[in-house]
């Protein structure tokens, strides 16, 4: 097989053209050599990364966005929460939203194409960059960029060698959601979801707990074991060698016997808690906020082991058809009002700290209540890779995905 090594600016790619047998025959013909060269050049151009635009033009009239449920509201659920209607009037760009409940679903939709933007978490953003599905963003075209939290502006889940492929949107922890009738005081450890035990009401946790339906949840188990089994030497829950990974998977296999169902649909989890079938689970601030607004007996906490979490970035598809509308939305997405209103609605933390002030919906203590000071307690989602810190070989995401699917189907 003939191989051509090509550097595209962010990594080396290998183009395999034809077998040695055919290559040896073809090089006898100078015309065939030209064909090989043109084929190689064509493949390189197809794989080249589009350059960011330098001027925002007139909007194309519409904009399609892949987003987590509850992230883009136009007042249909609650008239107070609407950051779409005014944008559409001012920009002339009609916003079309496709909700997705997991990062894997989002990546699949981006692979299908036909979308302009995506609100990607760290466990998908690097996959999208590496696969060339997203384009570099010219942050100089975003007047509101200067407002973005300094801790997020160059975050490694959307920035590669100084090139920005995402605009920070919101961030937050994966919380431990619990029923306050069962737990009079907040649970102190994630162990209530991993180890069989009696709850304070004297009943077993079996069939009363839940876990997130996604391979990245493996990191939650790793984070728990990092604390309770320090002899494993886990430093980063997303960087697990074979020995560490085996212990983590064994824990998840035992947990599977305790869990009646996994969650990925936020509203289904809300209904499960309202009906009382479940009393403890990992969750997002979004579900917690809905349950509290509906006066349900729930609370949430970050246990002593810390928490995994997400820092989402809005990214642009490499083949986006509505680039001008996309840039208009990118700047709108980090405006003070949108950031504050969204944090109030979702229970998340803004990527623009100044939006924590003077927002009627969020209130003066809203950001603190949502966990603004917990940044250093969170192990943010990122894509597990084989070559990890210190030259170690770790288990990559593909293996995580395969094993987690197997665990879910094992009961």
PyMOL commands that set and color helices and strands:
alter all, ss='L'
color gray80, all
select helices_A, chain A and resi 20-26+30-47+85-91+103-112+122-130+139-141+143-147+150-153+191-194+215-228+230-232+242-256+266-274+285-293+323-333+336-346+353-356+366-370+372-377+389-391+397-408
alter helices_A, ss='H'
color red, helices_A
select strands_A, chain A and resi 3-7+12-16+62-67+94-99+117-120+159-160+163-164+167-173+175-179+209-212+259-263+280-283+298-301+307-316+349-350+378-380
alter strands_A, ss='S'
color yellow, strands_A
deselect
rebuild
show_as cartoon
